[in-house]
Amino acid sequence: MTRPTPDDDHFRARLLTFQRELLAVSSTDLEAAQSVELDQTAVRRVSRMDALQ
């Protein structure tokens, strides 16, 4: 087995940084992919009569 070189440590650190970034992005994507629930009380529907006035 070969001994680690300074380059190995550099690339290992970069790979670990990329891994943390990917994990953060994937957790954000999971939150964004969840269903959105419509609050009917917050949305006012306009009837045809209201639209004509």
C-alpha positions in Angstrom: 0.0 0.0 0.0 1.3 3.4 -0.9 1.5 6.3 1.5 -0.9 9.3 1.0 0.6 12.3 -0.7 -0.3 15.9 -0.2 -2.2 15.7 -3.5 -4.3 12.8 -2.0 -5.2 14.9 1.0 -6.2 17.8 -1.3 -8.4 15.7 -3.5 -9.9 13.9 -0.5 -10.9 17.3 1.1 -12.4 18.4 -2.2 -14.4 15.2 -2.6 -15.7 15.6 1.0 -16.7 19.2 0.2 -18.6 18.1 -2.9 -20.3 15.3 -0.9 -21.5 17.8 1.7 -22.8 20.1 -1.1 -24.6 17.3 -2.8 -26.3 16.1 0.4 -27.4 19.7 1.1 -28.8 20.1 -2.4 -30.6 16.7 -2.3 -32.3 17.6 1.0 -33.4 20.9 -0.5 -34.8 19.1 -3.5 -36.8 16.7 -1.3 -38.5 19.7 0.5 -39.2 21.4 -2.8 -40.8 18.3 -4.3 -43.4 17.9 -1.6 -47.0 18.6 -2.5 -48.4 22.0 -2.0 -51.7 22.3 -0.2 -54.1 25.0 -1.3 -55.6 27.1 1.5 -59.1 27.7 0.1 -59.8 30.4 2.7 -56.9 32.5 1.5 -57.9 32.3 -2.2 -61.0 34.4 -3.1 -62.9 33.1 -6.0 -64.6 35.6 -8.3 -68.0 34.7 -9.5 -69.2 35.7 -13.0 -71.4 38.3 -11.5 -68.6 39.8 -9.5 -66.5 39.9 -12.7 -69.2 41.8 -14.6 -69.5 44.5 -12.0 
